Amino acid sequence: MIYKLTNEEFKATFKAPMRLLGENDEPSAVDITDYTEKIITAESLDISISDIQIHYIYHNFDSTFEQVLLNYGIENLFLVIVINLKSTDIAGYYILNLNEKYGVN
């Protein structure tokens, strides 16, 4: 089952400073492939799982949440999979549109 996070729920997964994982950092071992495929269907996205690329992975300050930002071909538009690092479960997903949120073109 997939769960679309509300804006408030998504904001609650932030705890500054957010840390961008680097080349030598280990992301969680949670497999997001099936979950992402279900989102593609639920959101009627005109893409396949092979079109999606991981652009960034962030951990919040206390490493309770991981945010995996997936780009699917539209600049500054990300499908974010949020993972609860304490329970190693997927907390949900959020569509992050930086074009709308920050007026980025």
HELIX and SHEET records of a PDB file:
HELIX    1   1 ASN A    7  LYS A   11  1                                   5    
HELIX    2   2 THR A   33  ALA A   42  1                                  10    
HELIX    3   3 ILE A   49  ASP A   51  5                                   3    
HELIX    4   4 LEU A   98  TYR A  102  1                                   5    
SHEET    1   A 5 ARG A  19  LEU A  20  0                                        
SHEET    2   A 5 GLN A  53  HIS A  59 -1                                        
SHEET    3   A 5 PHE A  65  ASN A  71 -1                                        
SHEET    4   A 5 LEU A  77  ASN A  84 -1                                        
SHEET    5   A 5 ASP A  89  ASN A  97 -1                                        
END                                                                             
